Amino acid sequence: MRIFIESMEFDLWTIVEEGYTKPTITTEGITYEKPKSKRSTDEKNLYTLNSRAMNALFCGFSPDEYNEVSVSKTAKEI
């Protein structure tokens, strides 16, 4: 699976290994997820990489395996 994902784009496997964390904003001591409309280009690119890696992983699973991991939020969780 690693080779398959790396063949698509090297950074895809990096996001699987290192993980993805949604960007946050802290205002008045409260931290919340940064709205997608306010994310930087780099933050959007990381989001897309995570989605692409998750898609590649999902495609390799049997229906039973997919059901076990389909609720995962990141490629690393899968």
N, CA and C atoms as a LAMMPS dump frame, in Angstrom:
ITEM: TIMESTEP
0
ITEM: NUMBER OF ATOMS
234
ITEM: BOX BOUNDS ff ff ff
-5.0000000000000000e+02 5.0000000000000000e+02
-5.0000000000000000e+02 5.0000000000000000e+02
-5.0000000000000000e+02 5.0000000000000000e+02
ITEM: ATOMS id mol type element x y z
1 1 1 N 0.828 -1.191 0
2 1 2 C 0 0 0
3 1 3 C 0.871 1.252 0
4 2 1 N 1.982 1.212 0.751
5 2 2 C 2.876 2.371 0.798
6 2 3 C 3.361 2.732 -0.592
7 3 1 N 3.827 1.742 -1.338
8 3 2 C 4.358 1.993 -2.673
9 3 3 C 3.26 2.534 -3.591
10 4 1 N 2.07 1.962 -3.494
11 4 2 C 0.959 2.424 -4.315
12 4 3 C 0.669 3.899 -4.036
13 5 1 N 0.596 4.267 -2.77
14 5 2 C 0.275 5.653 -2.414
15 5 3 C 1.425 6.584 -2.78
16 6 1 N 2.661 6.157 -2.552
17 6 2 C 3.799 6.994 -2.943
18 6 3 C 3.857 7.192 -4.45
19 7 1 N 3.427 6.189 -5.207
20 7 2 C 3.465 6.323 -6.664
21 7 3 C 2.488 7.388 -7.15
22 8 1 N 1.464 7.64 -6.371
23 8 2 C 0.5 8.673 -6.736
24 8 3 C 1.084 10.059 -6.471
25 9 1 N 1.726 10.209 -5.336
26 9 2 C 2.379 11.452 -4.947
27 9 3 C 3.105 11.185 -3.635
28 10 1 N 4.373 11.539 -3.567
29 10 2 C 5.19 11.215 -2.396
30 10 3 C 4.582 11.742 -1.102
31 11 1 N 4.088 12.969 -1.122
32 11 2 C 3.55 13.573 0.103
33 11 3 C 2.311 12.862 0.635
34 12 1 N 1.66 12.069 -0.194
35 12 2 C 0.499 11.321 0.293
36 12 3 C 0.911 10.348 1.386
37 13 1 N 2.022 9.65 1.193
38 13 2 C 2.453 8.702 2.222
39 13 3 C 2.932 9.443 3.467
40 14 1 N 3.513 10.602 3.295
41 14 2 C 3.953 11.402 4.443
42 14 3 C 2.762 11.742 5.336
43 15 1 N 1.645 12.087 4.744
44 15 2 C 0.461 12.432 5.547
45 15 3 C -0.084 11.2 6.261
46 16 1 N 0.094 10.009 5.668
47 16 2 C -0.325 8.773 6.339
48 16 3 C 0.557 8.529 7.557
49 17 1 N 1.857 8.7 7.384
50 17 2 C 2.788 8.441 8.489
51 17 3 C 2.728 9.506 9.579
52 18 1 N 2.699 10.757 9.184
53 18 2 C 2.794 11.847 10.16
54 18 3 C 1.438 12.327 10.668
55 19 1 N 0.407 12.067 9.902
56 19 2 C -0.927 12.47 10.321
57 19 3 C -1.312 13.853 9.828
58 20 1 N -2.56 14.166 10.051
59 20 2 C -3.123 15.452 9.656
60 20 3 C -3.924 15.99 10.832
61 21 1 N -3.728 17.25 11.108
62 21 2 C -4.486 17.918 12.161
63 21 3 C -5.196 19.113 11.544
64 22 1 N -6.492 19.19 11.77
65 22 2 C -7.245 20.317 11.234
66 22 3 C -6.741 21.603 11.866
67 23 1 N -6.613 22.67 11.068
68 23 2 C -6.158 23.944 11.62
69 23 3 C -7.182 24.519 12.601
70 24 1 N -6.668 25.171 13.608
71 24 2 C -7.536 25.753 14.632
72 24 3 C -7.23 27.236 14.808
73 25 1 N -8.163 27.904 15.432
74 25 2 C -8.011 29.311 15.806
75 25 3 C -8.331 29.403 17.294
76 26 1 N -7.545 30.195 18.004
77 26 2 C -7.826 30.44 19.422
78 26 3 C -8.211 31.898 19.586
79 27 1 N -9.393 32.115 20.114
80 27 2 C -9.9 33.467 20.361
81 27 3 C -10.412 33.532 21.787
82 28 1 N -9.878 34.473 22.531
83 28 2 C -10.276 34.675 23.928
84 28 3 C -10.193 33.379 24.732
85 29 1 N -9.13 32.624 24.496
86 29 2 C -8.895 31.391 25.237
87 29 3 C -9.699 30.19 24.775
88 30 1 N -10.506 30.358 23.733
89 30 2 C -11.314 29.252 23.209
90 30 3 C -10.741 28.832 21.863
91 31 1 N -10.466 27.536 21.723
92 31 2 C -9.914 26.998 20.487
93 31 3 C -11.006 26.281 19.709
94 32 1 N -11.094 26.589 18.438
95 32 2 C -12.071 25.93 17.586
96 32 3 C -11.475 25.717 16.194
97 33 1 N -12.133 24.848 15.417
98 33 2 C -11.656 24.541 14.072
99 33 3 C -11.769 25.772 13.186
100 34 1 N -10.704 26.017 12.428
101 34 2 C -10.689 27.145 11.512
102 34 3 C -11.665 26.872 10.362
103 35 1 N -12.537 27.813 10.042
104 35 2 C -13.463 27.608 8.931
105 35 3 C -12.698 27.386 7.619
106 36 1 N -13.223 26.531 6.766
107 36 2 C -12.544 26.224 5.502
108 36 3 C -12.326 27.481 4.667
109 37 1 N -13.241 28.416 4.744
110 37 2 C -13.118 29.653 3.958
111 37 3 C -11.966 30.542 4.428
112 38 1 N -11.469 30.31 5.641
113 38 2 C -10.394 31.146 6.189
114 38 3 C -9.04 30.426 6.191
115 39 1 N -8.975 29.233 5.632
116 39 2 C -7.716 28.481 5.623
117 39 3 C -6.773 28.995 4.545
118 40 1 N -5.475 28.909 4.851
119 40 2 C -4.455 29.311 3.891
120 40 3 C -4.346 28.254 2.79
121 41 1 N -3.638 28.591 1.749
122 41 2 C -3.423 27.644 0.652
123 41 3 C -2.722 26.396 1.156
124 42 1 N -1.723 26.536 2.009
125 42 2 C -1.024 25.373 2.567
126 42 3 C -1.962 24.5 3.398
127 43 1 N -2.815 25.126 4.184
128 43 2 C -3.769 24.361 5.001
129 43 3 C -4.769 23.616 4.113
130 44 1 N -5.202 24.241 3.038
131 44 2 C -6.11 23.582 2.094
132 44 3 C -5.416 22.419 1.392
133 45 1 N -4.147 22.607 1.044
134 45 2 C -3.39 21.541 0.382
135 45 3 C -3.218 20.33 1.299
136 46 1 N -2.942 20.548 2.57
137 46 2 C -2.811 19.435 3.516
138 46 3 C -4.138 18.702 3.685
139 47 1 N -5.236 19.448 3.716
140 47 2 C -6.564 18.849 3.803
141 47 3 C -6.814 17.951 2.587
142 48 1 N -6.462 18.449 1.414
143 48 2 C -6.645 17.683 0.184
144 48 3 C -5.761 16.449 0.17
145 49 1 N -4.512 16.577 0.613
146 49 2 C -3.62 15.412 0.683
147 49 3 C -4.194 14.333 1.587
148 50 1 N -4.712 14.731 2.735
149 50 2 C -5.309 13.764 3.652
150 50 3 C -6.495 13.067 2.997
151 51 1 N -7.334 13.826 2.322
152 51 2 C -8.504 13.241 1.646
153 51 3 C -8.087 12.274 0.547
154 52 1 N -7.076 12.639 -0.215
155 52 2 C -6.606 11.763 -1.292
156 52 3 C -5.994 10.475 -0.731
157 53 1 N -5.242 10.595 0.358
158 53 2 C -4.65 9.409 0.982
159 53 3 C -5.737 8.503 1.545
160 54 1 N -6.739 9.09 2.171
161 54 2 C -7.851 8.291 2.706
162 54 3 C -8.56 7.55 1.575
163 55 1 N -8.789 8.226 0.461
164 55 2 C -9.446 7.607 -0.676
165 55 3 C -8.636 6.417 -1.197
166 56 1 N -7.329 6.597 -1.326
167 56 2 C -6.472 5.512 -1.807
168 56 3 C -6.523 4.319 -0.85
169 57 1 N -6.502 4.585 0.44
170 57 2 C -6.573 3.506 1.427
171 57 3 C -7.92 2.796 1.37
172 58 1 N -8.992 3.559 1.327
173 58 2 C -10.333 2.964 1.275
174 58 3 C -10.495 2.047 0.069
175 59 1 N -9.915 2.432 -1.056
176 59 2 C -10.051 1.635 -2.281
177 59 3 C -9.393 0.264 -2.162
178 60 1 N -8.476 0.109 -1.229
179 60 2 C -7.781 -1.157 -1.069
180 60 3 C -8.446 -2.121 -0.101
181 61 1 N -9.549 -1.734 0.503
182 61 2 C -10.188 -2.56 1.52
183 61 3 C -11.348 -3.371 0.977
184 62 1 N -11.558 -4.507 1.598
185 62 2 C -12.765 -5.282 1.342
186 62 3 C -13.925 -4.549 2.009
187 63 1 N -15.164 -4.89 1.678
188 63 2 C -16.298 -4.222 2.333
189 63 3 C -16.264 -4.327 3.862
190 64 1 N -15.873 -5.481 4.402
191 64 2 C -15.809 -5.621 5.86
192 64 3 C -14.735 -4.73 6.464
193 65 1 N -13.564 -4.684 5.822
194 65 2 C -12.483 -3.827 6.31
195 65 3 C -12.896 -2.357 6.232
196 66 1 N -13.532 -1.997 5.142
197 66 2 C -13.988 -0.622 4.965
198 66 3 C -14.941 -0.218 6.091
199 67 1 N -15.86 -1.102 6.428
200 67 2 C -16.819 -0.799 7.491
201 67 3 C -16.132 -0.531 8.828
202 68 1 N -15.004 -1.173 9.055
203 68 2 C -14.271 -0.979 10.318
204 68 3 C -13.587 0.378 10.397
205 69 1 N -13.15 0.907 9.259
206 69 2 C -12.361 2.145 9.274
207 69 3 C -13.06 3.34 8.653
208 70 1 N -14.27 3.165 8.165
209 70 2 C -14.938 4.246 7.434
210 70 3 C -15.248 5.473 8.288
211 71 1 N -15.239 5.334 9.583
212 71 2 C -15.505 6.48 10.458
213 71 3 C -14.233 7.266 10.8
214 72 1 N -13.089 6.804 10.338
215 72 2 C -11.82 7.48 10.615
216 72 3 C -11.813 8.863 9.983
217 73 1 N -11.173 9.796 10.647
218 73 2 C -11.141 11.176 10.182
219 73 3 C -9.849 11.532 9.45
220 74 1 N -8.8 10.696 9.621
221 74 2 C -7.53 10.974 8.935
222 74 3 C -6.955 9.684 8.372
223 75 1 N -6.05 9.878 7.412
224 75 2 C -5.383 8.719 6.807
225 75 3 C -4.567 7.967 7.846
226 76 1 N -3.962 8.666 8.766
227 76 2 C -3.17 8.003 9.808
228 76 3 C -4.052 7.137 10.704
229 77 1 N -5.245 7.604 11.03
230 77 2 C -6.178 6.795 11.845
231 77 3 C -6.511 5.479 11.151
232 78 1 N -6.663 5.537 9.843
233 78 2 C -7.007 4.328 9.083
234 78 3 C -5.887 3.323 9.226
